[in-house]
Amino acid sequence: MSFSVRYRLSKKDLRQLREEVSATLPGAPMTWNNVELAKSGDYVVYFDDGLPCLARVGGRLIPTLVCLLKRGYGWLPQVLVDRGASQAIGRGADLMVPGIRGVEGTFSEGQLVVVVDEGARVPVGVGLALMDDAKMKAMAAAKAKGKAVQVIHYPGDRLWKLIT
C-alpha cells in the first residue's frame, strides 16, 4: 500500500486541523512546523515534520502508534494490560476486561484511550473506551468479564503497514 495523494496543508486547512485537534485531542504532540496530508484508500494521514502523527479512521481523528512511540503518549488516558492482552491486540482483538492490569487518567465511555503493555510500557493499541475509567477499574478489580476497549489501531493493521 502507498499514498495516492500527498501535499502540504494550506494555512486555512492547517488552522481547521489545529482547531479539531484542540477540541478532540488536547495535548497531541504536534510541532505544527510542516504538516502534510496523505491519502490512501479510506485513510487520511497527517504528517508532522515527516512523522505520521494523526490519521482519520472511520471519520475519527486518532494519533498513530508510530507518533505515540516517538513523541510520547502521556497526554492520553491509558489502560495498562498484561502480555497476553498485548499479544491478542496485536492479532486484531479488542481489549477484554481480564487483560487489564491498571487504568491511568480519567475518561468517559466513547473516549479515545491508549492501550499500554504493562511490562514493556509501550503503546500496543489505540481504541475507544466502552465504559468510563471508574467502571473499568471496578470490573478489572472484580475480575469480571466483558469487552473494555474497541481497538481501532494496533501494530500490524492496515494503517500501521501504510505508515511504517
C-alpha positions as CSV (number, residue, x, y, z in Angstrom):
1,M,0.0,0.0,0.0
2,S,1.1,3.5,-0.7
3,F,-0.3,7.0,-0.7
4,S,-2.1,8.1,-3.8
5,V,-2.0,11.8,-2.8
6,R,0.3,13.8,-0.5
7,Y,0.6,17.5,-0.1
8,R,1.4,20.2,2.3
9,L,-1.7,21.7,4.1
10,S,-2.8,25.3,3.2
11,K,-2.9,27.8,6.1
12,K,-6.7,27.5,6.1
13,D,-6.6,23.7,6.3
14,L,-3.9,23.8,8.9
15,R,-6.0,26.2,11.0
16,Q,-9.0,23.9,10.8
17,L,-6.9,20.8,11.7
18,R,-5.5,22.7,14.7
19,E,-9.0,23.6,15.9
20,E,-10.1,20.0,15.5
21,V,-7.1,18.6,17.3
22,S,-7.5,21.2,20.1
23,A,-11.2,20.2,20.6
24,T,-10.8,16.4,20.3
25,L,-7.2,15.5,21.1
26,P,-5.9,18.2,23.5
27,G,-2.2,17.8,24.2
28,A,-1.4,15.9,20.9
29,P,2.3,16.0,20.3
30,M,2.3,18.1,17.1
31,T,5.0,20.6,16.3
32,W,2.9,22.2,13.5
33,N,6.0,23.2,11.5
34,N,5.5,21.3,8.4
35,V,2.1,19.4,8.2
36,E,1.3,17.3,5.2
37,L,-1.9,15.4,4.3
38,A,-1.6,12.0,2.6
39,K,-4.4,9.8,1.3
40,S,-4.6,6.1,0.6
41,G,-7.9,4.4,0.1
42,D,-10.1,5.1,3.1
43,Y,-7.2,6.5,5.2
44,V,-6.1,10.1,5.6
45,V,-2.8,10.5,7.4
46,Y,-1.3,13.8,8.7
47,F,2.4,14.0,8.8
48,D,4.1,16.4,11.2
49,D,7.7,17.2,10.2
50,G,7.7,13.9,8.2
51,L,6.3,11.8,11.1
52,P,2.8,10.2,10.6
53,C,1.2,11.6,13.7
54,L,-2.6,11.6,13.1
55,A,-4.9,9.6,11.0
56,R,-8.6,9.8,10.2
57,V,-10.0,6.3,10.7
58,G,-13.8,5.9,10.2
59,G,-14.2,9.6,10.3
60,R,-12.5,9.9,13.7
61,L,-9.1,11.6,14.2
62,I,-6.7,9.4,16.1
63,P,-3.0,9.5,17.0
64,T,-0.9,6.9,15.3
65,L,1.1,4.4,17.3
66,V,4.3,5.5,15.4
67,C,3.8,9.0,16.7
68,L,3.0,7.8,20.3
69,L,6.1,5.7,20.3
70,K,8.4,8.5,19.1
71,R,6.8,11.5,20.9
72,G,5.1,10.0,23.9
73,Y,1.6,9.1,25.0
74,G,1.3,10.6,28.5
75,W,-1.2,13.1,27.3
76,L,-3.8,10.3,26.7
77,P,-5.7,8.2,29.2
78,Q,-4.0,4.8,29.5
79,V,-5.2,1.3,30.0
80,L,-2.4,-1.0,31.2
81,V,-2.6,-4.6,30.0
82,D,-0.8,-7.9,30.6
83,R,1.4,-9.6,27.9
84,G,-1.5,-11.9,26.8
85,A,-3.8,-9.0,26.1
86,S,-0.9,-7.2,24.2
87,Q,-0.5,-10.3,22.0
88,A,-4.2,-10.6,21.4
89,I,-4.4,-6.9,20.4
90,G,-1.5,-7.5,18.0
91,R,-3.7,-10.1,16.3
92,G,-6.6,-7.6,15.9
93,A,-8.6,-8.4,19.1
94,D,-10.4,-5.9,21.2
95,L,-9.4,-5.5,24.8
96,M,-11.3,-7.7,27.3
97,V,-11.5,-6.8,31.0
98,P,-9.5,-9.8,32.2
99,G,-6.4,-8.5,30.5
100,I,-6.5,-5.1,32.3
101,R,-3.8,-4.5,35.0
102,G,-4.5,-0.8,35.6
103,V,-6.0,2.4,34.4
104,E,-4.3,5.8,34.4
105,G,-6.2,9.0,33.8
106,T,-9.9,9.7,33.6
107,F,-12.1,9.1,30.6
108,S,-15.7,8.5,29.7
109,E,-17.4,5.9,27.5
110,G,-16.6,6.5,23.9
111,Q,-13.4,8.5,24.6
112,L,-10.1,7.6,22.9
113,V,-7.5,5.7,25.1
114,V,-4.1,4.2,24.5
115,V,-3.6,0.6,25.5
116,V,-0.1,0.1,27.0
117,D,1.8,-3.1,27.7
118,E,2.3,-3.1,31.4
119,G,5.8,-4.8,31.3
120,A,7.3,-3.0,28.3
121,R,5.5,0.3,28.9
122,V,4.9,0.7,25.2
123,P,1.6,1.5,23.4
124,V,0.1,-1.5,21.7
125,G,-3.2,-0.1,20.6
126,V,-5.4,3.0,20.3
127,G,-9.1,2.5,20.9
128,L,-12.4,3.7,22.2
129,A,-13.3,3.0,25.8
130,L,-16.5,1.0,26.1
131,M,-17.0,2.2,29.7
132,D,-15.7,5.0,31.9
133,D,-12.5,4.7,33.9
134,A,-14.2,4.0,37.2
135,K,-16.3,1.2,35.9
136,M,-13.3,-0.3,34.1
137,K,-11.2,-0.2,37.3
138,A,-14.0,-1.8,39.3
139,M,-14.6,-4.5,36.7
140,A,-10.9,-5.3,36.5
141,A,-10.6,-5.5,40.3
142,A,-13.6,-7.8,40.4
143,K,-12.0,-10.0,37.7
144,A,-15.2,-9.5,35.7
145,K,-15.6,-10.5,32.0
146,G,-16.5,-8.4,29.0
147,K,-15.1,-6.1,26.4
148,A,-13.5,-2.9,27.7
149,V,-11.9,-1.2,24.7
150,Q,-12.7,-1.4,21.0
151,V,-9.2,-1.3,19.4
152,I,-9.1,0.8,16.2
153,H,-5.3,0.9,15.6
154,Y,-2.7,-1.7,16.5
155,P,0.7,-2.8,15.2
156,G,0.3,-4.8,12.0
157,D,-3.0,-3.3,11.0
158,R,-3.5,-1.7,7.5
159,L,-2.7,1.8,8.9
160,W,0.4,0.5,10.6
161,K,1.6,-1.1,7.3
162,L,0.8,2.0,5.4
163,I,2.9,4.3,7.6
164,T,5.8,2.1,8.6
